[in-house]
């Protein structure tokens, strides 16, 4: 890797100059001047970040300008703003530590500008980049990834919710193969296909990687075969680094989860498993219960949006409730939108009441009846409980009835 060029005074003088530029507020002024020269709107989020960097006096700065923030409702960043960023921040680039441009209107053109001007070997301190939910395609993704290969400190990349398709997905997998130090890769909702999933699993199986968090939700899978599940399972059987895996909307069915669980029984690293919005029924719940009863280290399990309680089936809830009574590590469980009927909720409640480890439970979107409502009303009002249970619902006694109302869950 070529060394960065510094002024005649050397690297120390350059670093001192960068710290002075950030500390005296000149960086914020430079940004405002460039915006005014381009006849664009000043991003209040960017300005705030630069002012915070000035006050912190650490010699580094960050940019967090997500377009879904209330202050950016009518002023989301576009390609023209990326050109302004390059002009304003190219010189102090070695001091940039993180860049969040999620939920904006950046296209391949803006991505190319970023790649050429704000990424690469001069971005020596950049550890996190988020371009989630923009309008970046495979060409923009390729430009970004080419520059990130030269970015020495990158540890977190979020390209989710961009229309990258198969080509862009494979580019991200290639980046992962060439970046063993990457810790988090979020590539959900990118319109990837099964080839991307298989390639990802093969890369993590065959190449050294420190990846801890992997999000590959909602790929475009048209086949009823579950080859992708088998490939992921084989990788997870021997993987010792991934602690969080998000595989919602992978069209995993009961037989697929059976195969996945068989592999996961040998995995001792996974702590968060997100299986939301798959196609898991009562049999699938039984397989997951087998995992929970085994020497399982999961802390968080998300099963929302499946069909465990379909047609008032109690078996899935019964298996899960028994597993909860044996499991000593699970802290958070989400069973929303599983068509769980009143008796199924009661089965869960009887075991949850005795659990000393479960901290939060999400069940509001279920088919409540009075017996199940009363069971959880008793649990939530038990002041002698060793560990208070946090839920996404509250219960209240109204007349002779127990009402269940939705509530925000704060973990």
N, C-alpha and C positions, 0 to 999 in steps of 0.2 A: 504493500500500500504506500503510495507516495505521501510524503510529509506535507502538511499544510504550509503554505508560504506565509511568512510573517514580515512585518516591516523591518527595516534595517536594524532596529534595536533588539531584535530577537523575540523569542516566544514570551519571555517574561514581560517585556514592554507591551506586547500585544495583549496579554492577559490583563495587565494593569489598565490598558486603554479600554478594554471591554467592560471591566468593573466600573470604571469611571463613567462610561457612557450610560450604563444602566443606573448607577447610583445617583447621578445628577439630573435624571429625568429627560436626558437628550433623546433617548430611544422613543419615548412617547411623542415627543415633539416631531421627530423625524417621520414617525408613522402618520401623524396628523397632516404634516406638510405634503407627503406623498398622496394621501387621500384627497386633499384639496386640489392638488395639481391634476389629478385624474377626474375631478368633478364627481367623486363618489361620496357616499355617506360614511362617516366615521363609525366604526363598530364600537359601541360602548363597552361590550364585553372585552374586546381586545385592549381598549384603552385602560379598562380596570385592571387587567392582568399586568400591563406594563407599569402602572402606578404601584401595584402591590409589590412588583419586583424591585422598584425603586425604594420602597419603604423597608423591604426585607434586608437590603444591602448584602446579599449573598453572592453577587457577581453572576447570577444566572437569571433567566426569565422563562416564562411559559406563556402559551396562548391557549385559552379555553374559550371557544366561541361556538358552542352548539346552536344550531339554527332553531331548535325546539324550545329555546329559552324564551320567556315572555317578553324580554326586551328586544328580541330579534324577530318578532313576528312579521314585521314588514321590511326587514333589512337583512335578509339572509345573504350570506356571502356567495359570490358568483366567480366565474373565471377571471373577470377583470380584477377582482380583489386579490386573487392569487399573484397576479403580476405586481400589485402594490406591495404585497407581503415580501416578494423577492427583493424589490428595490429597498424596502425599509429594513429588512432583517438579514440580508445576505452578509453584511459585514459582521454583525454580532452573532452569527449563526453558531459558532462553537459554544456559546453560552445558553442555547435553547435546550431545555430539558424535556419538555413534552408539548405535543401539538394536538389539540382536539378541534376538528372542523366538522364534526358529525352533524347530520340533519341540515345540510346546506344545499346549494344548487350547483355544486362543482361537477363539471363534465370531464371528458378525457383531455380537453384543452387545458383546463385548470390543473388537472393531475400532472400533465406534462410540465407545466410551469413549476409546480411544487418540486417535482422530481429533479428538475434541472437546477433550481435555485436554492432550495431549502433542505434537500436530503443529500446523502452521500458522505464522503469521507470527512468533509469539514464539519458535519453535524456530530461532533465527537461526544456530546453529552445527551443527545436525543434518545430517550429510553422508551417513549410511548407515542404512538401515532394512531389517531382515530379518524377515519373517513367514512364512518357508518352512515348509511342512508343518504347518499348523494346520488348523482346520476353518472357515475363512473362505469365505463364498460371495460371489456377485456384489454383494449389497447392502453387505456389509462392505467389499468392495473399492472400491465407489463412494464410501463415506464416507472411506476412507483416501486415495484419490486426490484427492478434493475438498480435503482438508486439505493434501496435499502440494503442490498447485498454489501454495499460499501459503507453502511452506517454502523459504526463499531459497537455502539452501546444499546442498540434497539432490543427491547425485551418484550414489548407488547404491541400487537398490531390488530386493529379492528377494521375489517373491510366488509362487514355484514350489510345486508340490505342494499347492495349495489348489483346491477344486472351484469354480472361478470360471466355467467354461463360456463360451459365446459372449459373453454380456453382460459378464462381468467382463473377458474378454480385450480386448474393444473399449474398455472403460473404460481399461485400461492403455495401449492404443495412443493413445487420446485424450490421456492424461497425457503420453506421449512427445511428441506433437505440440505440446503447450503448454509443454514443458520442454526447450528445446533444449540446456540445459546439463547434462542428465542423461548420465552416462558409462557406467553399467552398468544393464541391465534384464534381470532373470532371471524368465522366465515360462514355464518348462518344466513339463509335467505339470499343466496347469490345466484340462484338458478343453476346450481351445479347438478351434474348427473351422476349416475352410479359409478362411472369411471373415475370421477374425482374422489369418491369415498374409498374405492378400492385402492387407488394410488396413495391416498393419505395413509390408510392402514399399512400398506406395504412400506411406505417411507418410514413410518414410526417403528416398524418391525425390523427393518434392515439397516437403518442409519442411526448413529448416535444422536440423541436429542434430550434436552432438558425441559421439554414442554410440560407445563403443569395444567394449563387450562385450554380446552379445545371445544369450540362451538361449531357444529356442522349441521345445524337444524335446517329442516325444510328443503332438502334437495329435490330435484325433479326425478322421481323414480316411477317408471311406467311398468316395470315388471312385477309379477306376483312372487317371483323367486326371491329368496332372502340371502343371496350370495354376499351382499354388503354386510349383513349382520354377522355372518361367519368370519369374514375378513377382519371386521372390527374386533370380534371375540378373540381370534387368534393373536391379534396384536395386544389386546388387553391382558391376556393370560400371562404374558412375560413382561409387560411394561411396568416399570417401577417409578415413573416420574409423574404421570398424569394423575392429578388429584380431583379435577373437575371436568366432567364430560357432559355435554349438552347434545343429545341426539333425539330431540323432539321431531315429530312429523317425518319419521323415516319409514313409515308404513311397516313397522315391526308388529307381527302378529304373535299369537300364543306359541307357535312352534319356534318362531324366531327368537323370542325371549327365552325359551327353554335352552336353546343352543348358546345364547349369550350368557345366561346364568351359569351354565356348565363351565364356561371359560372364566367367568368372574370369580368363581369359587377359589381360584388360585391367585387372585389379585388382592394384594394387601395395601395398595397405595390409594385407591379411589376413595374419595370422601364425599363427593357430590355427584349424583347421577340423576339427570333430567330426562325422563321418558314421556314427557307430555305429548298429548295429541297423536298417539300411535293407535294401534288397533288391538289393545290388550283386553281380553275378557277375563272371566273367572279363572280359567286355566292358567292364563298368563300371570294373574295375581298369585296363584299357588306356586308358580315357579319363582317369583320374586320373594315370596315368603320363605322358600327354601334358602335363598341367599341370605335373608335377614337372620335366620336361625343359625346358619353356619357362622364360622369365625369371621364375621363381616365387619368392616371398619367404616361403613357409610355413616355420615353425619346428616346428610340431606338427601331426601328421595322425593322426586316430583313425578306423580302418576296422574296428574290432572288431564282431563279431556280424553279419557279412554272409555271403556264400556264394562268395567268390572262388575257393576251391579245391574247390568242389562236384564230387563224382564223380571225384575225383583229377585234375581239370583243372589243367594246369600253365601255361596261357597267361597267366592273371592274375598269377601269381607271377613268371613270366618277364618280363612287361612292367614290373612294379614293380621287380624287381631291376635291370633295365637302367636304369630311371629313377634309381634310387639311385646308380648309378655315375656319372651325369652331374650330378645335383643337388648344389649346394654350400651350400645353406642349411638343409635339413631336419635337425632335431636329435632329434626324438622321433617314433617310429612305433609304432602299436598295431595288430597284425594278429590278435589273439586271436579264437578262435571263428569261424574262416573255413574250417574243414574242410581245412586245408592238409596234404597228405600228405608223406611223407618226401622224395621227389624235389623237390617244390615248396620245401620248407624248405632243401634243398641249394642250389637255384638262388639263393635269397635269401642264404644263407650265403656263397656264393662272392663275391657283390658286397659284402655287408656287411663281409667281411674286408678289402676294399681301401678301404672308405670312410674318409675322414679327418675327416668332419664329423658323422656320426650318433653321438649320445651315448647314446640309450636305445632299446631294442627290446623289445616285449612279444609273445611268441609261445608261451608255455607251453601254452595250450589249443589244441594242434595234434596231428596224428597223427604222432608221432615214430617214426623207425626208427633202426637203428644207424648207417648212413652219415650221416644228418643230425645225429644226436646227436654223432658224432665231429667233424663239421665245426665245430659250435659249441663243442665242448669245446676244440678247437684255438684258436678265436678268443678264448675267455674266458681261456685260459691263456697267451696270447701277451704276454709281458712287454715285448716290443719294440714293441708297438702304441703309436702316438703318442697316441691318445685312447682310454682304457679304455672298453669298452662296458658300459653298465648294462642289465641284463635282469630280467625277472620270473621267471627260472629260474636254477638253478645246475646244473652237470654234475659228475659224479664218476665215477671209474673203479672199478668193482666187479668184481673178477675179470677176465674178458676182455670185459666189457660196459661201456658208458657209460650211466649212469643220468641222467635229467633230472628234477629236482625243482623244485617251485614255490618261489619266494622273493619277499619283499617288495621292490618296486622303489622305491628312494629317489633322486629326481632331485636 
